[in-house]
Amino acid sequence: MINSLNYFFIIIVSIFFWKETMKTVRMSCSHALIKYLTMQKILINGKKEPLFPGAFGIYGHGNVACIGQAMEEYQDELPGYRGHHEQNMALTGIAYARAKRRQQIFVATSSVGPGSTNMVTAAAVALSNRLPILLLPGDTFSSRFPDPVLQQVEHFNSPSETQNDSFKSVSRYFDRITRPEQILTSLPQAINVMLDPAECGPAVISMSQDVQGEAYDYPEIFFEEKIHEIRRIHPDPNQIQKAADKLKQSKQPIIISGGGVLYSEAEEEISAFANKHNIPVTATVMGIGCMNKDDPYYISAIGCLGEGSSNNLATDTDLALAVGTKLGDFTTGSWTNFENENFQLVSINTSRFDTTKHRATPVVSDAKIGLQELSKALGDWKAPDNWYHRSIEERNKWDEYVAKESGPTNQELPSYAHAVGAVYRNSDSSDIVVTAAGGLVGEVVQIWKPKELNTFETEWGFSCMSYEISGALGIKMAKPDQDVIVFVGDGSYLLQNSDIYSSVLYDKKLIIVVCDNGGHMVINRLQLAKGGNEYLCNLNAARATNVQFVDFEAHAKSMGANGETVKSISELEAAFKRAKESDKTYVISMKTDGYEWLEGTAFWESPTLEVDNTEGKKSALNEFLEGKNKQRKGV
């Protein structure tokens, strides 16, 4: 009996002291959420920085009354930026995270309804490119008393579903907050996902409107400062040894360097690995910038947007060491690039999913650590000199072709290549180039060979039109001391351009080159290549009764930017120099040829009609079948 009483007494005393020591603070869910974000820090090069350096917001019902007020009160710790379109502001945040190599994360909040669904495309960009962003869309009421609220999409047989459930397919982490205490467990999980090198992607915290304003006694320890560090995944020694054994049997190896090399900050390691083991390096679109153009082992970009130099090597290689790449179809030529019957694939990646693609020998590892450990296992082994010498011959040959096609010209209607070449020749080594989607990516990839590391920031994982200007703004915010140069076609420009105004508002100067070729002409090119006729893509075939071309100069000036229109490559070069001297965003517009392109040297599988009732369709089908026959079989 005495023992039982003592035990009961100990429990009562423990609960009393726990309550006394577990102090709480009463605040709204919205204020708790924002305060928690402000207390998250990260070590970057040994210096403590905010994990969340800023937040974009477009307010409406569903986020202005609660989240908006909390953001205003914490603006010194979490600076807010006004967006003009929910998709664009999220794209800007995603580009910021890429430029910061996933070490800092932006927040974007929207109202309920179309404000939230406008961010779905941006979430897909982040997921496809394995980039972090924290999205806070407003949602309906958890009480359901006002249902259906304005802008609510109802599912008659599933009342808990809202339009925000559309985020589930394009986010790495999704949670709907229906009670204020749920953020205690949800926010740490969201942050862990966004900082995980293997799982990195967008996190969506869908905030019920009524819960945003509800108060709760939050533990004070929830708001203690937390310092994060991104973990480095170390490889299994057995996987390293198997990869080394494969490489040692190789006579004609190449390296495919992906975006994971940049996120791992393994630029020095990949150059050292290539030099030590005598292996030429190719890069995916997202991996360009891991080596500069003067590195003796850097060849060029590989794949459908790449150069003949890398693609010719890929055709004959007997082993590709893929580092930090998901091996998308534009990298592999829809898996037709590798024709050597003895071809082997070794993949170093933090993601197990990526390492096992197409019967690869997997090394689940951070790129930096994986390259270091693999190099140790290889010892003094080197690939044969004759293979390296061939890679240099291929590089020099293709460099000559690209330089010729992108060189000075008096051509009345310059090509995309001429425009990119003119700016490249006059650019500083620290200038950062940005483009996305459309025909400009292929021309920029081949021409803009980085003069310095990390000066190539193109988005290609989701190939999202309108990323160009919005993404460039995020990159400029991340790297304010470098000029950021945007190449954008008239099609993407017309899709979204409001961040020209944002760049003026927030004093983030961009140099924007608009190449106006009269429509979505790279898709017009595909239309023709598949045996079709010009239709809708080309403005002149758009069934329009009053085709007019946009005055991009006047449009840019109306948003506060400087701008001019040029008609020749020499005028473009002169205008670019004026843009460099400008103190604010400068837009240069030039008409370009919609039918002239650099040569493509890799197959890309795209839908093709099997009914070949015209010569054009017959030719397209034959080319398609020829490519399909070269595809690497397997999963």
N, C-alpha and C positions, 0 to 999 in steps of 0.2 A: 504493500500500500504506500509506504514511504517512498519507495523507488518510483512508483507511478506518479505520485505528487511532485517529486523532484523533476521528473521528466517533463510533466505538464508545465511546471514553473519555468524550466529552461526554454521551452517552446515560446511561452508568453513573453519572456524577456527578450528572446531572439527577435521575435516579430516587432517588439517595441523598438529595439535598437535598429532594426532594418528600416523601419519607417522613419526613424530619426535621421539615419544616415542617407537614405535614398530620398534626397530632396527633389522636389518637382517645381516646375514653373508652368503656369497656366497661360496658354496662348492658342490662337487659332491654328487649325491644321495648315493653312497657307503660310502663316508666319513661321511655324515650326519647320516646314519644308524648306523655305528659303534660308532660314538661319542655319539649318543643318548643312546646306550646300556651301554656305560661306565658310564653314569651319573645316571643310575638306581641303587639304594641301597635298602637294606632291614635290618630291625632290627631283630637280632637273639640274644635272651637272653639279650636284652637291648643294644647290641653292633651293630654299623652300619657296614654292610658288603656289598661287591658288590653283586648285584642280579645276575649278570652274571660273574662268577669267571674265565671263560676261554672259548676258542673256538677251536674246531677241524676243520682242513681243509685239503682237498685233492684238489689241484688246477688243473685246466684245462681250456680250452676255455669256457667261460661262467662265470668264477669267478676270474681268476688269475689277469687279467689286472686292475680290478677296486676294487672289494671287497678285493682281496688279497693285493693290495697296501694299502688300508685303514687299514686292519688288521695289516700290518707291521708298519705303522705309529703310531698306537694306542696300540702296543703290551705291553707297560708298564702298561696300564690300563686294557687291555683285553688280557691276555697271550694266545698265540696261541700254539697249539700242532699239530704235523704232524700225520695224520692218514695213515693207510696202506690199509684199505678197508672202503668204505663209511658206510656200514652197521655196521661194528664193532665200528667205532669211535662214531657213534650215540648211539650204545648200551652202550658204556662206559659213555657217557654223561647222559644217562637215569639212569644208576646205580648210578652215582654220585648224581643225584637228589633224588633218593630213599634213599640213605645213609644220605643225608642232610634233609630228611623228607620234600621234596618239597619246601624248603626254598631258595634254590639256583638253577639256571637253566644254563645248558651248551648250547653253540651254536655249530652247525655243518654246514659247508658249502661245497658244491660240485659243480662240473662243470655241464654243460648241458648234457643231454642224459643218458648213463648208470650210470654216477656218481650220478645223481639225483635219478634214479629209484632204485639204490642200497640202498637208505635210506628208501624206502617204507616199507620194513619189519621192520626196527627199529621203524618207526612211528607207525606201528601196535602194536609193543611191548609196546610202551608208552601209546597208546590209551587203550589197553586192561588192562593195570595195573594202569591207571589213573595217569600217571606221566608226568611231563613237560619236553620238550626240544624244542628249537627254531631251526628249520631247514631252511637253506637259500640255496636252490638249484638254480643253474643257469637255465635260460630259453632262449627261442628264442628271436628274435628282435621284439619289439613292432611295429616298422616301417614296418616290413615284406618285406623290399626291398631285403635282401639277400636270402629270402626263396627259396627253403628249405635249411637251413643251415646244416652243418655237425652234425649228430646225432639227427636231428629233425625227429619226427614221425608225418606224415601228416594225417589229417582227411579231406578227400576230401570235405565233406559237412559241415564241422565245422572248419573253418580256425583258430578260436581263441583257439582251443584245442591243447594242447601239451601233451607230456608224463607226465608232472608234474600234470596234472589233476588226475592222478592215486592216488595222495596224498589225494584227497578229501574224499575218503571213510575211510581213516585211520588217519585223523587229526581232532582235535577239532576246529581249526581255520585255514582257508586257504585264502590267497589273492595273486593275481598276480599283481605285480607293473608294470604299463605301463606308468606312469608319475612320475617324481621325487617328486612332492609334495604329492603324495598319502601316503608316509610313515608317514606324519604328523598325519593322523588319523588311519592308519593301525597298527603301532607299539604299541601305547597305548592299542588298543583293544586286540592285541595278548598277551600282558603281563597280562592284566586283566583276560583273559581266563586261562592262565597258572597258575595264582596265586589264582584262584577261587577254593575253596575246593570242590564245587559241580560239576564244569565243567572241572576240571584240565585234561590236556592232551597235546599232541604236537601241536605246532603252526608252520605253514609252510608259509613262505613269499617267493613266487616264483619271482625271480628277472630277468626281461627282460634284456638282455645283453646290449643293447644300453642305456637303462635308467640308468643303474648302473654308467655310466660315465657322464651323463648329469648333468649340474650345475643348481642350483636353489638358490634363495635368501631366505634362511630359517630364520624364526624368532629366535632371540637369546634365547627367553624364552623357545623354544623347547628343548634347551640343558641345562636348569637349573636342578640342582640335584633334584631328586625325591626320597623320602624315602618311601618304601612300607611296609605295615604290612598285613599279611594274616588275613582276617576277620574270626571270629568265629560265626557260625550260631547258634542262640539261638532257642530253641524249643518253639512251641506253648503250652501254659499251658494245653489246652484241650487235645492235643495229649499225653502229659506227664501223665495226670490223667487217660486217657483210658489205657495207657500202664501199669500204676501202678495197676489199677483194674484187668487187665488180670494176672499180676504176682501174686497178692495176692490170686487169685483162684488156683494157681498152687501148686502141691504137689511134682513134680519132675522136676524142671527147670534146664536148662543148659544155659551157656553163650557161644556164638560162637564169638570169637575175631578175627577180620580181620585186614587187612593192615591199614584201617582207624584209628585204635587205635594208631598205630605208627605215622601216619602222624599228628594226633592231639596231639601227645605227652601225651597220656592219660594212660600211663603205671601205674602210681600211682593210678589213679582213678579206673581203672578196678580191680586192686588188692584190693583196699579198699572196692569197691562195693561188690565184691565176699565175702570178709571176713565178712562184716557187715550183708549181707543178706543170707549167708550160701549157696552160689550157686557155684557148680563146673564150672570151665572154660575150654573150649576146644578152639583150635585155627585153623584157616585156614593155608594153607602153607604160605601165605603172611603175616599172623598175628603172626607167631612164633617169639618169642623174646620179646613179650609184657609182659611176666612174666618169671621169671627164674625157673629152675627145682625144687628149694627148696621152692617155694611158696606153702603153704598147700592147696591152692585151684586150682592150675594148674594141670590138668589131662594129656592132651596130644593133639596131632593134631587129627582132625576129618576128616572123608571122605575117599575117595578111596586111598589116600596116607597116611592116618592116622592110628591110632592104635586101636586095639580091645577094649581098655578101653573106649575111647570116643565114638566109634561106638556102643558099647553095651549100653551106656547111651543114645545115640541118639535114639536107637530103642524104648526105653521105656519112654523117656521124654514126658511130657505133654505140655511143653512150651520151646521154644528156644528164647533167647534174642540175636539177631544177631546185633553185633556192628561193623560198619565200614567194612562190607563185601558185595560183589555183589552176594554172594550165588551161585557161579559157580557149575557146575555139580560134580566136584571133591570134593567139600565141602559137598554137600548134597547126595552124592551117586546117582546122577541123580534123586534126589528127592524120593529115596527109603529108606533113613535112618530113617525116622520118621514114625513108624508103630502104635503108640498109636492113637486109634480112636478119642481121645479127644485132639489131638495135636493142639497147638496154636503157632503162630509165631509173635514176636514183633521185629521190625527192627529200629535201630537207624542209620541214615546215613545222610550225607550232601546232597546226591542226592535223589531227590524225586523219580526218576526212580527206584532206588534200594529199597526204603522203601516199595514200593507197590507190590513187587513180591510175588506171591503165597498167596494172601489174607492176607498179614501181617498187623498187627496193626502198622501204620507208626508213626515214630517220626523223622521229618526232623530236624537234629541237628548235630552240631559238637559232636564228641564222648566224649570229656572231659566234655563239658557243659551238654550234654544229660545225662551222667551217674550221674553227680552231682545233676541235677534237679530230675531225676527219683528216686534217693536215698532219696532225701528230701520227695518226694511224698509217698514213701513206709514207711517212718518213721522207726519204730522198727521191722517191719515185717521181718521174717526169714523163709527160706524154712526148711522143716522138717529135723531133724538130721539123721534119718535113710537113707535118700536119699544121704546125704553127705558121710555118712560112707560107703555106697555102692560104691560111686565114688572112694573113697580111696582104697577099696578092688580091684576094677577093675584096678586102676592104678598100684597097687603093683603087681598084677598078671601079667599084660602085661609087666611091667618093668623087671620082672624076665625072661620072655620069650625072650625079646629083648637082655638083657644082656647075656643070654646064647648063642643065635644065633650069636652075634657079638663079643663074647669073644675070648681069645687067642686060637689058633688052630695050629695043625701040618699038617692040610689038605694040600695035595700036590698042589691043585689048590684052593686058598681061594676064598670065595664069596665076592661080593660087601660089604655085611654086615661086614664081617671080616675086610676088609680094612678100612671101615669107623670107626668101633669100635676101631681099633688099633690107629688111629690118634686121635680120641676123647679122649681116655684114657691118651694120652700123651700131650694133648693140654693145653694151658693156659686158664684161665677163660675169658680173654679178646679177645681171638682169634675169628675171624669172619669166618664163613663158607659160601661158595658160591657154588651153583650148579644150573642146569636148564635142563629141558627136559630129556628124557630117564629114564632108570631104577634107576640111582643113586639118583634121587630126593626122591623116596619112601623110600630108605634105610636111607638116610641122615635125612629125616623128623622123622623117628622113633627112630633113634639112637642118633642124636646130640641134646640133650636136653640142652638148653642154660644155661650156668653157670652164665652168666651175661645178663642183658637186652641188647637188640639191637645187638646181635652177630650172627644173622641168616638172611642172605640177599639173599635168593633164589628167582629167577624169575619163576613164574608159571602161570601168567595170560595168556601169549601167548605161553608158553612152547617152547621157541625159542632155538633150537640147535645153538651153537656157542656163546650164551650169556655168558657162564661160564667164559672164560678167559677175554673177553672184559669187562664184567660186573665187574669182580673182580678188574680189573685195575681202573675202576671208583670209586669203593668202597675204594680202597687203596688211591686214590687221595683225597677222602673225609675224610678218617680216617688214616692218615699216621703213627700214633703212635701205631697202632694195626697190628698184623700179620693177613693176609688174606689168607685163605686156600681154594683152589679150588679142587673140585672133578669133574673129567670129564672123560667120556668114550672115547674109541678110535674113535667112530663114530663122535662125536661132535668135538673132537680134529682135525680130518682130515678135517672137514668142514671149520673151521676157527681157526687159531692159531697164526696169525701174531702179536697179541698184546703181546706175549711173548717178541718179539723184542722191542715193545713199552715200556714194563715195564723195560727193560734193558736201553733203551735210556734215559728214564726220571727218572731212579733211583727209581722205585716204586716196591719194592720186593714183589713177590708173591710166595706162596708155592703151587705147582700144582701136584696133585696126579692123574696120568693117570691109570685108571682101564681098561686094555685091555682084553676084553672078546670076541674078534674076530668078531666084526660086530655090527649091530643094534639089539642087542640080546633081549632087552625088547620088541621090535616089533616082533621079532622072537617068543617070548613067546606068544604074542597076536595072531600071525598067527596060532600057534599050538592050542591055546585055542579055536579058532573059527573053529576048525576042519580041518584046512588047513595043507599043507606040507611045510617044510622049503624051502624057495625060496628067493634068493637075499639078505634078511636081514643078514643071517648068511654067513660069507665069504666063508665057505666051501660049500655053496649052491648057490654061486653067478655066476655060469656058467663061471668061470674064469679058464683058462688053466694053470696059473702060480701063485697060491695063495702064497703070501709072507706076513709076518708080519712086521710092521714098527718098526724101531729102534727109539723109541721116545726119548731116552736119547741122541743119536747122533743128532737128529733133533733139540732138544732144545739147545744143545751146539753150534750148527751152528748159532743160533741166539744170542749167547752171554750169555745164561743162564748156571747155573750149573745144573748137572743132573746125575742120576744114575738109574740102573735097579735092582730091587730086586725080589727075588723068594719066599719069605715066609713072614709071618706076623712078625716074630721076626726081620727079615732084614728090613721090612718096618718101624717098630718102631725105629730102630737104625738110618735109613736114615732120618726119620722125625726129629729126634733130631739134625742131622747134618744140615738139611734144616733150622731149627730154628736159627742156628748159622751163616748161610750164610749171606753175605752182599749183595746178589743180588738174583734174581728169581731162584728158585730151582725146577726142575722137577723130580718127582719120578715115574717111570713106573713099573707096575707089572701086570703079566698075572692073570686074574681072571676067575672064573667059569661063564659061560653064561647061566646056567640053574638053578641056586640056588638062591632063593629069600626069603625075609621075607614074612610072610603070609599077604595076603590082606583080609580085613574084611568088605568091602563095595562093592556093585554092581556099575558098571559103564556101562551105555548104549553105546554100539558101534555097528556098522553095523554087522548083522548076516544073513547068508544065510537061506532062508526059505525052500530051497530044501535040505532035510536032507538024502542024498543018501549014507552016510557013518555013521558009529557009532560015529565018532568024530564030524561030523556036527550035528547029532541028539542030542548028549550031549550038544553041544554048543547052539543049538536052545532051548532046554528045559531050560537051565540056563538063557538064554535071556528072555524067556517068563515068567519064575518065577520072575525075577527082574521087568519086565514091570508090572506085576500084583500088585506089591507092591508100584508102583509110586503114589505119592500124586497127586490126581486129581485136576484140576483147572489150572489157568494161573499163 
